[in-house]
């Protein structure tokens, strides 16, 4: 049916817009050490499945790397939830991979060349020590919600119903015209 095609087209436009805006937010996002788009892993993982109809329902699904949900919603710290008070995620629950934060932070500080100095001697600390200090702080205080995906999704969703109603009605009109022309 033509109405279904117009519905899928509008959902496809919706999904493309959300992914494009989320990628823009990753590139321009603020973090203490630069953008969120350091390795482009999350950027490249953003996508969506083409709208499909099953059981009379048309849907579209978004895809991203697993850690994208933590960057988007933030994570409460073990001792403070001030940075992400509304986040469903929290450090210290025992559900995450042990040592995963320190390992990823070690890779990050090496890649960026970040090294703290020892207060007494003034010597640079090792990458491992720097990563441990940063990881411990993140673990205790949490991470701020970036909303890199949520904001464009909500903005696009607010304007979606009007476009869908319009597209669906155009599809119905064309379907009626096709049926009339066949007779």
N, C-alpha and C positions, 0 to 999 in steps of 0.2 A: 504494500500500500504506500502511496506517495506521502501520506502524513507521517508514516514511520520514518521514511527517508529524511524528511525535513526535521523531525525530532532528533534523529541520529546526527544530522549535520549541525544542529544547534548545540547538542551535547559535545560534539567534537570541537566546535569553536570554544565552548566553555572550558574544556579540558586543556586545549592548547594555550589559552589565555592564562589559566592558573599556573601551568608549568613554566611558561615564559616569564611571568611575573615572579614566581618563586626563584627562578634562576637569577633574575635581576637582583632580587633581595639578597641572595647568597653572595653575589659579586660585590654589592655595595654595602653589605651588612657590617655593623661595627662589632668588634671584639677587642679585648685588651691588646692583642698581638697582631691585629690586621683583619682582613676579611675572613668570612667563613669558607671561602672558596680556595683554600690553600692547595689541596691536592686535586681538586676538581672531581673527586670520587662521588661526593653527594650530588654535585651539579650534574654529572653525567648519568647518575642513577635515576634522576627525576624523569618520569614518563607517565603514560596512561595507556590503558587498553582501549581499543576502538569500541565505541558504544555498541552493545549487543542487546538483542531482545530474547528473553527466555520467559516462558510462562506468562506472556502478556505484559511483562515489565521490562523497560529499557533502562540499562544502567551503564555507567562508566566507572572504571577502577583506576586509582592513581597508584604509582609505584615509586619507591625511593629506598635508598640504603637503610638498614635497620636503625642506625644511629641518627637518622634524620628526624625521627619523632622526638628524640631527646633534645636536639638543637632547637626544634620548633617549640616545644612545650616547656623546655627548661627542666632542671632537676633540683629538687630540694636537697639541701645539704644534710649531713648527719646531725649537726648541732644547730642549724639555722635554716629556716625556710623563707627568709626575707627576699632572696633573689627570684624565687619562683613559687610564690605562695599558692597558686592555683594548679600547680603541676601534679599529675597523677604519679610521677616518678620520684624516687627518693634514693639517695645513696645510703648504703648500710643495711639494706633489707636482706642481703644474702642471695638475691636472685641474679646478680650480675656475675660476670667472669672475674675471678680473683686476680688482681694485678693488671687488669686490662687498661685501666685509666693511666697507670704509671707507664706502661709500655707504650701506649699511644702518645703520651706526653713526652717520653724520651725521644721517640722518633721525631716529634714536632720540634723540640728544642734543638736537636741536631740539625734538622733541615733548615731552621731559621737562624742557627748560630747564637742562641740565647744562653748565656752563662752568668749566674750571679757571682758576686765576689764575697769572699770571707770577710766578716767585719773586722776581725783582729789583724789578720796578715795582709789583707787586700788582694790575695791571690784569687784567681778564678776558680770556682767550684767545677767539678766534673759535670758533664751533661746529665749523668745519672742522678747526682745530688740536686741539681737544678730541677730536673723533672720530678723528683720526689717531693721537693718543697712545693712546687706548683700543684701537683696532684693532691697533696695533703690539704692544701687550701681549698681546692675545688671540692674535694670530698666533704670537708667540714661545712663550707659555706654554700655549695651548690653552684648551679649555672643559671644565668638569666635566660628567660624565654625570649627567643628571637622572633617568633611568629612569622618566619620567612615563608611558610606555606599557608598557615591559617589565615593571615590577612588577605592575600589575593583570592583564596578560596571563598571566604565570606563576602568579599566585595563582588566577585563574579556571581556568587549565588544570589545576592540581593537583586541583581538585575536580570537573572536568569528567567524567572517566571514570566515576565512580560514578553521576552523574546520567544520563549517556548510557546506561549499562547498564540502569539502572532504566527510563528512558524507552523504550528499545528493547524491553525485555521486556514493558512495558505495551502497547506497540504490537503486539507479536506476539500477546499474549493477546487483545486486542480483535480482531485480524485472524482469529485462530482462532475466536473467538466469532461473528464475522460470517459466516465460512465455514460454521460449524455451523448457524447460524440459517437460512442460505440453503437447506439441504438438507431 
